[in-house]
């Protein structure tokens, strides 16, 4: 049996600090769209509020670095 820990703290309207057993992250956005910056990368989440329908895309920081190197 595993124990999970998660806490979300609202800093201001549209900005939340997320704390879990694996680390910290910060989210910007509102219902239906937000961007989360964490230790593993950037997560973009879009959805239709109230329906449970959403889409999430994860972008690793390594992927971002390689795109900038290709552009030089």
CHARMM-style PDB file with segment names, atoms N, HN, CA, C and O in Angstrom:
ATOM      1  N   UNK     1       0.841  -1.172   0.000  1.00  0.00      PROA
ATOM      2  CA  UNK     1       0.000   0.000   0.000  1.00  0.00      PROA
ATOM      3  C   UNK     1       0.893   1.245   0.000  1.00  0.00      PROA
ATOM      4  O   UNK     1       1.812   1.367   0.810  1.00  0.00      PROA
ATOM      5  N   UNK     2       0.604   2.163  -0.921  1.00  0.00      PROA
ATOM      6  HN  UNK     2      -0.143   2.064  -1.579  1.00  0.00      PROA
ATOM      7  CA  UNK     2       1.402   3.380  -0.990  1.00  0.00      PROA
ATOM      8  C   UNK     2       0.632   4.556  -0.389  1.00  0.00      PROA
ATOM      9  O   UNK     2      -0.598   4.596  -0.408  1.00  0.00      PROA
ATOM     10  N   UNK     3       1.383   5.493   0.134  1.00  0.00      PROA
ATOM     11  HN  UNK     3       2.382   5.461   0.149  1.00  0.00      PROA
ATOM     12  CA  UNK     3       0.790   6.697   0.711  1.00  0.00      PROA
ATOM     13  C   UNK     3       1.072   7.851  -0.238  1.00  0.00      PROA
ATOM     14  O   UNK     3       2.210   8.057  -0.660  1.00  0.00      PROA
ATOM     15  N   UNK     4       0.045   8.588  -0.564  1.00  0.00      PROA
ATOM     16  HN  UNK     4      -0.879   8.420  -0.222  1.00  0.00      PROA
ATOM     17  CA  UNK     4       0.188   9.733  -1.460  1.00  0.00      PROA
ATOM     18  C   UNK     4      -0.061  11.018  -0.696  1.00  0.00      PROA
ATOM     19  O   UNK     4      -0.847  11.060   0.251  1.00  0.00      PROA
ATOM     20  N   UNK     5       0.632  12.072  -1.133  1.00  0.00      PROA
ATOM     21  HN  UNK     5       1.270  12.038  -1.902  1.00  0.00      PROA
ATOM     22  CA  UNK     5       0.455  13.372  -0.509  1.00  0.00      PROA
ATOM     23  C   UNK     5       0.358  14.411  -1.612  1.00  0.00      PROA
ATOM     24  O   UNK     5       1.175  14.407  -2.532  1.00  0.00      PROA
ATOM     25  N   UNK     6      -0.626  15.302  -1.539  1.00  0.00      PROA
ATOM     26  HN  UNK     6      -1.290  15.305  -0.791  1.00  0.00      PROA
ATOM     27  CA  UNK     6      -0.800  16.353  -2.521  1.00  0.00      PROA
ATOM     28  C   UNK     6      -1.487  17.536  -1.864  1.00  0.00      PROA
ATOM     29  O   UNK     6      -2.479  17.368  -1.156  1.00  0.00      PROA
ATOM     30  N   UNK     7      -0.969  18.719  -2.094  1.00  0.00      PROA
ATOM     31  HN  UNK     7      -0.163  18.856  -2.670  1.00  0.00      PROA
ATOM     32  CA  UNK     7      -1.556  19.931  -1.524  1.00  0.00      PROA
ATOM     33  C   UNK     7      -1.484  21.036  -2.568  1.00  0.00      PROA
ATOM     34  O   UNK     7      -0.433  21.239  -3.177  1.00  0.00      PROA
ATOM     35  N   UNK     8      -2.570  21.745  -2.782  1.00  0.00      PROA
ATOM     36  HN  UNK     8      -3.423  21.580  -2.287  1.00  0.00      PROA
ATOM     37  CA  UNK     8      -2.623  22.859  -3.729  1.00  0.00      PROA
ATOM     38  C   UNK     8      -2.903  24.129  -2.945  1.00  0.00      PROA
ATOM     39  O   UNK     8      -3.876  24.198  -2.194  1.00  0.00      PROA
ATOM     40  N   UNK     9      -2.050  25.138  -3.118  1.00  0.00      PROA
ATOM     41  HN  UNK     9      -1.260  25.082  -3.729  1.00  0.00      PROA
ATOM     42  CA  UNK     9      -2.188  26.412  -2.416  1.00  0.00      PROA
ATOM     43  C   UNK     9      -2.394  27.511  -3.456  1.00  0.00      PROA
ATOM     44  O   UNK     9      -1.552  27.717  -4.329  1.00  0.00      PROA
ATOM     45  N   UNK    10      -3.504  28.203  -3.354  1.00  0.00      PROA
ATOM     46  HN  UNK    10      -4.188  28.035  -2.644  1.00  0.00      PROA
ATOM     47  CA  UNK    10      -3.794  29.292  -4.279  1.00  0.00      PROA
ATOM     48  C   UNK    10      -3.033  30.538  -3.836  1.00  0.00      PROA
ATOM     49  O   UNK    10      -3.260  31.053  -2.741  1.00  0.00      PROA
ATOM     50  N   UNK    11      -2.129  31.020  -4.692  1.00  0.00      PROA
ATOM     51  HN  UNK    11      -1.945  30.602  -5.581  1.00  0.00      PROA
ATOM     52  CA  UNK    11      -1.336  32.202  -4.375  1.00  0.00      PROA
ATOM     53  C   UNK    11      -2.115  33.468  -4.730  1.00  0.00      PROA
ATOM     54  O   UNK    11      -2.250  34.371  -3.905  1.00  0.00      PROA
ATOM     55  N   UNK    12      -2.616  33.528  -5.938  1.00  0.00      PROA
ATOM     56  HN  UNK    12      -2.506  32.794  -6.609  1.00  0.00      PROA
ATOM     57  CA  UNK    12      -3.488  34.605  -6.399  1.00  0.00      PROA
ATOM     58  C   UNK    12      -4.456  33.989  -7.398  1.00  0.00      PROA
ATOM     59  O   UNK    12      -4.379  32.795  -7.688  1.00  0.00      PROA
ATOM     60  N   UNK    13      -5.357  34.794  -7.919  1.00  0.00      PROA
ATOM     61  HN  UNK    13      -5.419  35.764  -7.684  1.00  0.00      PROA
ATOM     62  CA  UNK    13      -6.293  34.287  -8.904  1.00  0.00      PROA
ATOM     63  C   UNK    13      -5.517  33.831 -10.143  1.00  0.00      PROA
ATOM     64  O   UNK    13      -4.841  34.635 -10.784  1.00  0.00      PROA
ATOM     65  N   UNK    14      -5.613  32.573 -10.470  1.00  0.00      PROA
ATOM     66  HN  UNK    14      -6.162  31.919  -9.949  1.00  0.00      PROA
ATOM     67  CA  UNK    14      -4.940  32.040 -11.645  1.00  0.00      PROA
ATOM     68  C   UNK    14      -3.562  31.464 -11.408  1.00  0.00      PROA
ATOM     69  O   UNK    14      -2.961  30.930 -12.340  1.00  0.00      PROA
ATOM     70  N   UNK    15      -3.033  31.553 -10.184  1.00  0.00      PROA
ATOM     71  HN  UNK    15      -3.522  31.986  -9.427  1.00  0.00      PROA
ATOM     72  CA  UNK    15      -1.697  31.010  -9.891  1.00  0.00      PROA
ATOM     73  C   UNK    15      -1.784  30.122  -8.658  1.00  0.00      PROA
ATOM     74  O   UNK    15      -2.239  30.561  -7.601  1.00  0.00      PROA
ATOM     75  N   UNK    16      -1.346  28.868  -8.795  1.00  0.00      PROA
ATOM     76  HN  UNK    16      -0.977  28.512  -9.653  1.00  0.00      PROA
ATOM     77  CA  UNK    16      -1.357  27.951  -7.666  1.00  0.00      PROA
ATOM     78  C   UNK    16       0.007  27.294  -7.499  1.00  0.00      PROA
ATOM     79  O   UNK    16       0.713  27.026  -8.472  1.00  0.00      PROA
ATOM     80  N   UNK    17       0.354  27.045  -6.254  1.00  0.00      PROA
ATOM     81  HN  UNK    17      -0.219  27.262  -5.464  1.00  0.00      PROA
ATOM     82  CA  UNK    17       1.554  26.303  -5.895  1.00  0.00      PROA
ATOM     83  C   UNK    17       1.105  24.900  -5.527  1.00  0.00      PROA
ATOM     84  O   UNK    17       0.252  24.725  -4.656  1.00  0.00      PROA
ATOM     85  N   UNK    18       1.677  23.901  -6.187  1.00  0.00      PROA
ATOM     86  HN  UNK    18       2.370  24.043  -6.894  1.00  0.00      PROA
ATOM     87  CA  UNK    18       1.318  22.511  -5.961  1.00  0.00      PROA
ATOM     88  C   UNK    18       2.453  21.811  -5.233  1.00  0.00      PROA
ATOM     89  O   UNK    18       3.607  21.886  -5.653  1.00  0.00      PROA
ATOM     90  N   UNK    19       2.129  21.140  -4.152  1.00  0.00      PROA
ATOM     91  HN  UNK    19       1.191  21.080  -3.810  1.00  0.00      PROA
ATOM     92  CA  UNK    19       3.135  20.445  -3.353  1.00  0.00      PROA
ATOM     93  C   UNK    19       2.740  18.977  -3.277  1.00  0.00      PROA
ATOM     94  O   UNK    19       1.596  18.651  -2.959  1.00  0.00      PROA
ATOM     95  N   UNK    20       3.689  18.093  -3.570  1.00  0.00      PROA
ATOM     96  HN  UNK    20       4.618  18.358  -3.829  1.00  0.00      PROA
ATOM     97  CA  UNK    20       3.436  16.660  -3.452  1.00  0.00      PROA
ATOM     98  C   UNK    20       4.675  15.980  -2.890  1.00  0.00      PROA
ATOM     99  O   UNK    20       5.703  16.617  -2.661  1.00  0.00      PROA
ATOM    100  N   UNK    21       4.560  14.700  -2.677  1.00  0.00      PROA
ATOM    101  HN  UNK    21       3.724  14.183  -2.863  1.00  0.00      PROA
ATOM    102  CA  UNK    21       5.669  13.924  -2.148  1.00  0.00      PROA
ATOM    103  C   UNK    21       6.876  13.969  -3.093  1.00  0.00      PROA
ATOM    104  O   UNK    21       8.019  13.880  -2.644  1.00  0.00      PROA
ATOM    105  N   UNK    22       6.626  14.107  -4.398  1.00  0.00      PROA
ATOM    106  HN  UNK    22       5.697  14.179  -4.764  1.00  0.00      PROA
ATOM    107  CA  UNK    22       7.716  14.101  -5.369  1.00  0.00      PROA
ATOM    108  C   UNK    22       8.303  15.483  -5.649  1.00  0.00      PROA
ATOM    109  O   UNK    22       9.316  15.579  -6.342  1.00  0.00      PROA
ATOM    110  N   UNK    23       7.697  16.567  -5.128  1.00  0.00      PROA
ATOM    111  HN  UNK    23       6.875  16.489  -4.565  1.00  0.00      PROA
ATOM    112  CA  UNK    23       8.269  17.891  -5.326  1.00  0.00      PROA
ATOM    113  C   UNK    23       7.237  18.991  -5.453  1.00  0.00      PROA
ATOM    114  O   UNK    23       6.067  18.816  -5.116  1.00  0.00      PROA
ATOM    115  N   UNK    24       7.703  20.144  -5.954  1.00  0.00      PROA
ATOM    116  HN  UNK    24       8.654  20.287  -6.228  1.00  0.00      PROA
ATOM    117  CA  UNK    24       6.884  21.336  -6.111  1.00  0.00      PROA
ATOM    118  C   UNK    24       6.621  21.599  -7.584  1.00  0.00      PROA
ATOM    119  O   UNK    24       7.400  21.188  -8.444  1.00  0.00      PROA
ATOM    120  N   UNK    25       5.520  22.286  -7.873  1.00  0.00      PROA
ATOM    121  HN  UNK    25       4.888  22.620  -7.174  1.00  0.00      PROA
ATOM    122  CA  UNK    25       5.259  22.813  -9.204  1.00  0.00      PROA
ATOM    123  C   UNK    25       4.390  24.051  -9.056  1.00  0.00      PROA
ATOM    124  O   UNK    25       3.797  24.290  -8.004  1.00  0.00      PROA
ATOM    125  N   UNK    26       4.325  24.832 -10.122  1.00  0.00      PROA
ATOM    126  HN  UNK    26       4.807  24.639 -10.976  1.00  0.00      PROA
ATOM    127  CA  UNK    26       3.495  26.036 -10.102  1.00  0.00      PROA
ATOM    128  C   UNK    26       2.646  26.043 -11.363  1.00  0.00      PROA
ATOM    129  O   UNK    26       3.127  25.728 -12.451  1.00  0.00      PROA
ATOM    130  N   UNK    27       1.366  26.411 -11.202  1.00  0.00      PROA
ATOM    131  HN  UNK    27       0.976  26.668 -10.318  1.00  0.00      PROA
ATOM    132  CA  UNK    27       0.425  26.411 -12.319  1.00  0.00      PROA
ATOM    133  C   UNK    27      -0.116  27.806 -12.566  1.00  0.00      PROA
ATOM    134  O   UNK    27      -0.384  28.564 -11.633  1.00  0.00      PROA
ATOM    135  N   UNK    28      -0.271  28.131 -13.852  1.00  0.00      PROA
ATOM    136  HN  UNK    28      -0.053  27.516 -14.609  1.00  0.00      PROA
ATOM    137  CA  UNK    28      -0.849  29.398 -14.282  1.00  0.00      PROA
ATOM    138  C   UNK    28      -2.041  29.087 -15.171  1.00  0.00      PROA
ATOM    139  O   UNK    28      -1.945  28.228 -16.048  1.00  0.00      PROA
ATOM    140  N   UNK    29      -3.146  29.759 -14.966  1.00  0.00      PROA
ATOM    141  HN  UNK    29      -3.223  30.457 -14.254  1.00  0.00      PROA
ATOM    142  CA  UNK    29      -4.292  29.562 -15.840  1.00  0.00      PROA
ATOM    143  C   UNK    29      -5.602  29.588 -15.096  1.00  0.00      PROA
ATOM    144  O   UNK    29      -5.675  30.021 -13.946  1.00  0.00      PROA
ATOM    145  N   UNK    30      -6.638  29.118 -15.769  1.00  0.00      PROA
ATOM    146  HN  UNK    30      -6.578  28.766 -16.704  1.00  0.00      PROA
ATOM    147  CA  UNK    30      -7.974  29.102 -15.197  1.00  0.00      PROA
ATOM    148  C   UNK    30      -8.667  27.813 -15.611  1.00  0.00      PROA
ATOM    149  O   UNK    30      -8.076  26.951 -16.261  1.00  0.00      PROA
ATOM    150  N   UNK    31      -9.926  27.697 -15.224  1.00  0.00      PROA
ATOM    151  HN  UNK    31     -10.407  28.396 -14.695  1.00  0.00      PROA
ATOM    152  CA  UNK    31     -10.678  26.499 -15.611  1.00  0.00      PROA
ATOM    153  C   UNK    31     -10.701  26.382 -17.120  1.00  0.00      PROA
ATOM    154  O   UNK    31     -11.023  27.342 -17.821  1.00  0.00      PROA
ATOM    155  N   UNK    32     -10.363  25.223 -17.614  1.00  0.00      PROA
ATOM    156  HN  UNK    32     -10.102  24.443 -17.045  1.00  0.00      PROA
ATOM    157  CA  UNK    32     -10.366  24.993 -19.050  1.00  0.00      PROA
ATOM    158  C   UNK    32      -9.000  25.068 -19.704  1.00  0.00      PROA
ATOM    159  O   UNK    32      -8.798  24.494 -20.774  1.00  0.00      PROA
ATOM    160  N   UNK    33      -8.056  25.766 -19.080  1.00  0.00      PROA
ATOM    161  HN  UNK    33      -8.221  26.232 -18.211  1.00  0.00      PROA
ATOM    162  CA  UNK    33      -6.711  25.871 -19.651  1.00  0.00      PROA
ATOM    163  C   UNK    33      -5.716  26.267 -18.574  1.00  0.00      PROA
ATOM    164  O   UNK    33      -5.913  27.274 -17.894  1.00  0.00      PROA
ATOM    165  N   UNK    34      -4.660  25.498 -18.409  1.00  0.00      PROA
ATOM    166  HN  UNK    34      -4.501  24.680 -18.961  1.00  0.00      PROA
ATOM    167  CA  UNK    34      -3.577  25.921 -17.529  1.00  0.00      PROA
ATOM    168  C   UNK    34      -2.258  25.281 -17.935  1.00  0.00      PROA
ATOM    169  O   UNK    34      -2.218  24.235 -18.584  1.00  0.00      PROA
ATOM    170  N   UNK    35      -1.182  25.945 -17.529  1.00  0.00      PROA
ATOM    171  HN  UNK    35      -1.215  26.794 -17.002  1.00  0.00      PROA
ATOM    172  CA  UNK    35       0.179  25.494 -17.801  1.00  0.00      PROA
ATOM    173  C   UNK    35       0.862  25.268 -16.460  1.00  0.00      PROA
ATOM    174  O   UNK    35       0.815  26.128 -15.580  1.00  0.00      PROA
ATOM    175  N   UNK    36       1.497  24.106 -16.305  1.00  0.00      PROA
ATOM    176  HN  UNK    36       1.535  23.408 -17.020  1.00  0.00      PROA
ATOM    177  CA  UNK    36       2.168  23.749 -15.057  1.00  0.00      PROA
ATOM    178  C   UNK    36       3.652  23.558 -15.322  1.00  0.00      PROA
ATOM    179  O   UNK    36       4.045  22.835 -16.238  1.00  0.00      PROA
ATOM    180  N   UNK    37       4.476  24.218 -14.502  1.00  0.00      PROA
ATOM    181  HN  UNK    37       4.157  24.805 -13.758  1.00  0.00      PROA
ATOM    182  CA  UNK    37       5.926  24.093 -14.578  1.00  0.00      PROA
ATOM    183  C   UNK    37       6.384  23.280 -13.381  1.00  0.00      PROA
ATOM    184  O   UNK    37       6.185  23.701 -12.242  1.00  0.00      PROA
ATOM    185  N   UNK    38       6.996  22.117 -13.615  1.00  0.00      PROA
ATOM    186  HN  UNK    38       7.158  21.775 -14.540  1.00  0.00      PROA
ATOM    187  CA  UNK    38       7.480  21.259 -12.548  1.00  0.00      PROA
ATOM    188  C   UNK    38       8.882  20.780 -12.832  1.00  0.00      PROA
ATOM    189  O   UNK    38       9.512  21.215 -13.797  1.00  0.00      PROA
ATOM    190  N   UNK    39       9.376  19.881 -11.990  1.00  0.00      PROA
ATOM    191  HN  UNK    39       8.865  19.528 -11.206  1.00  0.00      PROA
ATOM    192  CA  UNK    39      10.760  19.425 -12.145  1.00  0.00      PROA
ATOM    193  C   UNK    39      10.957  18.545 -13.380  1.00  0.00      PROA
ATOM    194  O   UNK    39      12.076  18.442 -13.884  1.00  0.00      PROA
ATOM    195  N   UNK    40       9.899  17.912 -13.874  1.00  0.00      PROA
ATOM    196  HN  UNK    40       8.990  17.996 -13.465  1.00  0.00      PROA
ATOM    197  CA  UNK    40      10.014  17.030 -15.035  1.00  0.00      PROA
ATOM    198  C   UNK    40       9.723  17.708 -16.358  1.00  0.00      PROA
ATOM    199  O   UNK    40       9.937  17.112 -17.414  1.00  0.00      PROA
ATOM    200  N   UNK    41       9.239  18.944 -16.327  1.00  0.00      PROA
ATOM    201  HN  UNK    41       9.066  19.428 -15.469  1.00  0.00      PROA
ATOM    202  CA  UNK    41       8.955  19.639 -17.566  1.00  0.00      PROA
ATOM    203  C   UNK    41       7.719  20.504 -17.456  1.00  0.00      PROA
ATOM    204  O   UNK    41       7.283  20.869 -16.364  1.00  0.00      PROA
ATOM    205  N   UNK    42       7.168  20.822 -18.613  1.00  0.00      PROA
ATOM    206  HN  UNK    42       7.522  20.525 -19.500  1.00  0.00      PROA
ATOM    207  CA  UNK    42       5.995  21.682 -18.701  1.00  0.00      PROA
ATOM    208  C   UNK    42       4.806  20.829 -19.121  1.00  0.00      PROA
ATOM    209  O   UNK    42       4.915  20.002 -20.026  1.00  0.00      PROA
ATOM    210  N   UNK    43       3.674  21.034 -18.460  1.00  0.00      PROA
ATOM    211  HN  UNK    43       3.586  21.705 -17.724  1.00  0.00      PROA
ATOM    212  CA  UNK    43       2.458  20.304 -18.798  1.00  0.00      PROA
ATOM    213  C   UNK    43       1.387  21.323 -19.180  1.00  0.00      PROA
ATOM    214  O   UNK    43       1.104  22.253 -18.425  1.00  0.00      PROA
ATOM    215  N   UNK    44       0.796  21.138 -20.355  1.00  0.00      PROA
ATOM    216  HN  UNK    44       1.025  20.383 -20.969  1.00  0.00      PROA
ATOM    217  CA  UNK    44      -0.265  22.013 -20.837  1.00  0.00      PROA
ATOM    218  C   UNK    44      -1.559  21.209 -20.827  1.00  0.00      PROA
ATOM    219  O   UNK    44      -1.646  20.147 -21.445  1.00  0.00      PROA
ATOM    220  N   UNK    45      -2.562  21.724 -20.120  1.00  0.00      PROA
ATOM    221  HN  UNK    45      -2.491  22.586 -19.618  1.00  0.00      PROA
ATOM    222  CA  UNK    45      -3.831  21.030 -19.995  1.00  0.00      PROA
ATOM    223  C   UNK    45      -4.956  21.920 -20.499  1.00  0.00      PROA
ATOM    224  O   UNK    45      -5.089  23.067 -20.072  1.00  0.00      PROA
ATOM    225  N   UNK    46      -5.769  21.386 -21.414  1.00  0.00      PROA
ATOM    226  HN  UNK    46      -5.661  20.455 -21.761  1.00  0.00      PROA
ATOM    227  CA  UNK    46      -6.939  22.092 -21.923  1.00  0.00      PROA
ATOM    228  C   UNK    46      -8.147  21.187 -21.748  1.00  0.00      PROA
ATOM    229  O   UNK    46      -8.024  19.964 -21.802  1.00  0.00      PROA
ATOM    230  N   UNK    47      -9.302  21.779 -21.540  1.00  0.00      PROA
ATOM    231  HN  UNK    47      -9.402  22.773 -21.495  1.00  0.00      PROA
ATOM    232  CA  UNK    47     -10.498  20.982 -21.365  1.00  0.00      PROA
ATOM    233  C   UNK    47     -11.766  21.795 -21.450  1.00  0.00      PROA
ATOM    234  O   UNK    47     -11.739  23.016 -21.604  1.00  0.00      PROA
ATOM    235  N   UNK    48     -12.886  21.089 -21.345  1.00  0.00      PROA
ATOM    236  HN  UNK    48     -12.908  20.097 -21.220  1.00  0.00      PROA
ATOM    237  CA  UNK    48     -14.198  21.716 -21.336  1.00  0.00      PROA
ATOM    238  C   UNK    48     -14.716  21.634 -19.904  1.00  0.00      PROA
ATOM    239  O   UNK    48     -15.055  20.547 -19.435  1.00  0.00      PROA
ATOM    240  N   UNK    49     -14.782  22.768 -19.198  1.00  0.00      PROA
ATOM    241  HN  UNK    49     -14.506  23.651 -19.578  1.00  0.00      PROA
ATOM    242  CA  UNK    49     -15.185  22.755 -17.791  1.00  0.00      PROA
ATOM    243  C   UNK    49     -16.556  22.102 -17.567  1.00  0.00      PROA
ATOM    244  O   UNK    49     -17.505  22.333 -18.316  1.00  0.00      PROA
ATOM    245  N   UNK    50     -16.626  21.285 -16.518  1.00  0.00      PROA
ATOM    246  HN  UNK    50     -15.855  21.097 -15.910  1.00  0.00      PROA
ATOM    247  CA  UNK    50     -17.872  20.645 -16.139  1.00  0.00      PROA
ATOM    248  C   UNK    50     -18.189  19.357 -16.866  1.00  0.00      PROA
ATOM    249  O   UNK    50     -19.167  18.690 -16.528  1.00  0.00      PROA
ATOM    250  N   UNK    51     -17.380  18.982 -17.868  1.00  0.00      PROA
ATOM    251  HN  UNK    51     -16.585  19.524 -18.143  1.00  0.00      PROA
ATOM    252  CA  UNK    51     -17.680  17.775 -18.642  1.00  0.00      PROA
ATOM    253  C   UNK    51     -16.754  16.610 -18.307  1.00  0.00      PROA
ATOM    254  O   UNK    51     -17.113  15.455 -18.534  1.00  0.00      PROA
ATOM    255  N   UNK    52     -15.572  16.896 -17.770  1.00  0.00      PROA
ATOM    256  HN  UNK    52     -15.280  17.835 -17.585  1.00  0.00      PROA
ATOM    257  CA  UNK    52     -14.589  15.842 -17.526  1.00  0.00      PROA
ATOM    258  C   UNK    52     -13.752  15.533 -18.751  1.00  0.00      PROA
ATOM    259  O   UNK    52     -12.906  14.639 -18.708  1.00  0.00      PROA
ATOM    260  N   UNK    53     -13.971  16.257 -19.849  1.00  0.00      PROA
ATOM    261  HN  UNK    53     -14.658  16.983 -19.883  1.00  0.00      PROA
ATOM    262  CA  UNK    53     -13.211  16.051 -21.079  1.00  0.00      PROA
ATOM    263  C   UNK    53     -12.022  17.005 -21.070  1.00  0.00      PROA
ATOM    264  O   UNK    53     -12.191  18.219 -20.966  1.00  0.00      PROA
ATOM    265  N   UNK    54     -10.813  16.445 -21.179  1.00  0.00      PROA
ATOM    266  HN  UNK    54     -10.675  15.458 -21.263  1.00  0.00      PROA
ATOM    267  CA  UNK    54      -9.620  17.277 -21.178  1.00  0.00      PROA
ATOM    268  C   UNK    54      -8.501  16.585 -21.934  1.00  0.00      PROA
ATOM    269  O   UNK    54      -8.556  15.384 -22.199  1.00  0.00      PROA
ATOM    270  N   UNK    55      -7.485  17.365 -22.275  1.00  0.00      PROA
ATOM    271  HN  UNK    55      -7.440  18.340 -22.059  1.00  0.00      PROA
ATOM    272  CA  UNK    55      -6.311  16.860 -22.974  1.00  0.00      PROA
ATOM    273  C   UNK    55      -5.074  17.417 -22.290  1.00  0.00      PROA
ATOM    274  O   UNK    55      -5.052  18.579 -21.883  1.00  0.00      PROA
ATOM    275  N   UNK    56      -4.049  16.590 -22.163  1.00  0.00      PROA
ATOM    276  HN  UNK    56      -4.067  15.646 -22.493  1.00  0.00      PROA
ATOM    277  CA  UNK    56      -2.818  17.009 -21.510  1.00  0.00      PROA
ATOM    278  C   UNK    56      -1.628  16.694 -22.408  1.00  0.00      PROA
ATOM    279  O   UNK    56      -1.550  15.619 -23.003  1.00  0.00      PROA
ATOM    280  N   UNK    57      -0.698  17.650 -22.497  1.00  0.00      PROA
ATOM    281  HN  UNK    57      -0.761  18.523 -22.014  1.00  0.00      PROA
ATOM    282  CA  UNK    57       0.535  17.430 -23.249  1.00  0.00      PROA
ATOM    283  C   UNK    57       1.715  17.731 -22.341  1.00  0.00      PROA
ATOM    284  O   UNK    57       1.764  18.790 -21.715  1.00  0.00      PROA
ATOM    285  N   UNK    58       2.661  16.812 -22.265  1.00  0.00      PROA
ATOM    286  HN  UNK    58       2.622  15.952 -22.774  1.00  0.00      PROA
ATOM    287  CA  UNK    58       3.859  16.948 -21.434  1.00  0.00      PROA
ATOM    288  C   UNK    58       5.042  17.259 -22.332  1.00  0.00      PROA
ATOM    289  O   UNK    58       5.260  16.576 -23.333  1.00  0.00      PROA
ATOM    290  N   UNK    59       5.811  18.288 -21.983  1.00  0.00      PROA
ATOM    291  HN  UNK    59       5.634  18.843 -21.170  1.00  0.00      PROA
ATOM    292  CA  UNK    59       7.018  18.661 -22.726  1.00  0.00      PROA
ATOM    293  C   UNK    59       8.192  18.623 -21.756  1.00  0.00      PROA
ATOM    294  O   UNK    59       8.205  19.347 -20.761  1.00  0.00      PROA
ATOM    295  N   UNK    60       9.179  17.778 -22.047  1.00  0.00      PROA
ATOM    296  HN  UNK    60       9.169  17.189 -22.855  1.00  0.00      PROA
ATOM    297  CA  UNK    60      10.372  17.683 -21.207  1.00  0.00      PROA
ATOM    298  C   UNK    60      11.284  18.873 -21.448  1.00  0.00      PROA
ATOM    299  O   UNK    60      11.333  19.422 -22.549  1.00  0.00      PROA
ATOM    300  N   UNK    61      12.009  19.268 -20.399  1.00  0.00      PROA
ATOM    301  HN  UNK    61      11.970  18.823 -19.505  1.00  0.00      PROA
ATOM    302  CA  UNK    61      12.965  20.366 -20.537  1.00  0.00      PROA
ATOM    303  C   UNK    61      14.071  20.000 -21.528  1.00  0.00      PROA
ATOM    304  O   UNK    61      14.590  20.879 -22.216  1.00  0.00      PROA
ATOM    305  N   UNK    62      14.439  18.725 -21.613  1.00  0.00      PROA
ATOM    306  HN  UNK    62      14.017  18.011 -21.054  1.00  0.00      PROA
ATOM    307  CA  UNK    62      15.467  18.278 -22.563  1.00  0.00      PROA
ATOM    308  C   UNK    62      15.003  18.524 -23.998  1.00  0.00      PROA
ATOM    309  O   UNK    62      15.799  18.907 -24.855  1.00  0.00      PROA
ATOM    310  N   UNK    63      13.719  18.302 -24.253  1.00  0.00      PROA
ATOM    311  HN  UNK    63      13.073  17.990 -23.557  1.00  0.00      PROA
ATOM    312  CA  UNK    63      13.149  18.520 -25.573  1.00  0.00      PROA
ATOM    313  C   UNK    63      13.217  20.008 -25.949  1.00  0.00      PROA
ATOM    314  O   UNK    63      13.506  20.344 -27.097  1.00  0.00      PROA
ATOM    315  N   UNK    64      12.956  20.878 -25.000  1.00  0.00      PROA
ATOM    316  HN  UNK    64      12.722  20.604 -24.067  1.00  0.00      PROA
ATOM    317  CA  UNK    64      13.009  22.323 -25.239  1.00  0.00      PROA
ATOM    318  C   UNK    64      14.445  22.755 -25.545  1.00  0.00      PROA
ATOM    319  O   UNK    64      14.673  23.549 -26.457  1.00  0.00      PROA
ATOM    320  N   UNK    65      15.417  22.232 -24.781  1.00  0.00      PROA
ATOM    321  HN  UNK    65      15.232  21.587 -24.039  1.00  0.00      PROA
ATOM    322  CA  UNK    65      16.823  22.574 -25.001  1.00  0.00      PROA
ATOM    323  C   UNK    65      17.277  22.144 -26.392  1.00  0.00      PROA
ATOM    324  O   UNK    65      17.985  22.889 -27.069  1.00  0.00      PROA
ATOM    325  N   UNK    66      16.874  20.945 -26.827  1.00  0.00      PROA
ATOM    326  HN  UNK    66      16.299  20.339 -26.278  1.00  0.00      PROA
ATOM    327  CA  UNK    66      17.301  20.441 -28.134  1.00  0.00      PROA
ATOM    328  C   UNK    66      16.704  21.280 -29.258  1.00  0.00      PROA
ATOM    329  O   UNK    66      17.353  21.465 -30.288  1.00  0.00      PROA
ATOM    330  N   UNK    67      15.484  21.794 -29.090  1.00  0.00      PROA
ATOM    331  HN  UNK    67      14.957  21.643 -28.253  1.00  0.00      PROA
ATOM    332  CA  UNK    67      14.882  22.642 -30.127  1.00  0.00      PROA
ATOM    333  C   UNK    67      15.630  23.966 -30.248  1.00  0.00      PROA
ATOM    334  O   UNK    67      15.797  24.480 -31.355  1.00  0.00      PROA
ATOM    335  N   UNK    68      16.088  24.531 -29.117  1.00  0.00      PROA
ATOM    336  HN  UNK    68      15.952  24.114 -28.218  1.00  0.00      PROA
ATOM    337  CA  UNK    68      16.839  25.770 -29.163  1.00  0.00      PROA
ATOM    338  C   UNK    68      18.213  25.557 -29.790  1.00  0.00      PROA
ATOM    339  O   UNK    68      18.703  26.435 -30.500  1.00  0.00      PROA
ATOM    340  N   UNK    69      18.843  24.415 -29.544  1.00  0.00      PROA
ATOM    341  HN  UNK    69      18.445  23.702 -28.967  1.00  0.00      PROA
ATOM    342  CA  UNK    69      20.154  24.125 -30.129  1.00  0.00      PROA
ATOM    343  C   UNK    69      20.046  23.967 -31.628  1.00  0.00      PROA
ATOM    344  O   UNK    69      20.949  24.387 -32.352  1.00  0.00      PROA
ATOM    345  N   UNK    70      18.955  23.367 -32.125  1.00  0.00      PROA
ATOM    346  HN  UNK    70      18.222  23.026 -31.537  1.00  0.00      PROA
ATOM    347  CA  UNK    70      18.766  23.183 -33.567  1.00  0.00      PROA
ATOM    348  C   UNK    70      18.580  24.516 -34.272  1.00  0.00      PROA
ATOM    349  O   UNK    70      18.972  24.668 -35.428  1.00  0.00      PROA
ATOM    350  N   UNK    71      17.985  25.481 -33.585  1.00  0.00      PROA
ATOM    351  HN  UNK    71      17.667  25.357 -32.645  1.00  0.00      PROA
ATOM    352  CA  UNK    71      17.725  26.787 -34.177  1.00  0.00      PROA
ATOM    353  C   UNK    71      18.965  27.655 -34.339  1.00  0.00      PROA
ATOM    354  O   UNK    71      18.934  28.625 -35.096  1.00  0.00      PROA
ATOM    355  N   UNK    72      20.055  27.332 -33.648  1.00  0.00      PROA
ATOM    356  HN  UNK    72      20.080  26.543 -33.033  1.00  0.00      PROA
ATOM    357  CA  UNK    72      21.281  28.148 -33.720  1.00  0.00      PROA
ATOM    358  C   UNK    72      22.099  27.837 -34.944  1.00  0.00      PROA
ATOM    359  OT1 UNK    72      23.155  28.436 -35.150  1.00  0.00      PROA
TER     360      UNK     72
END
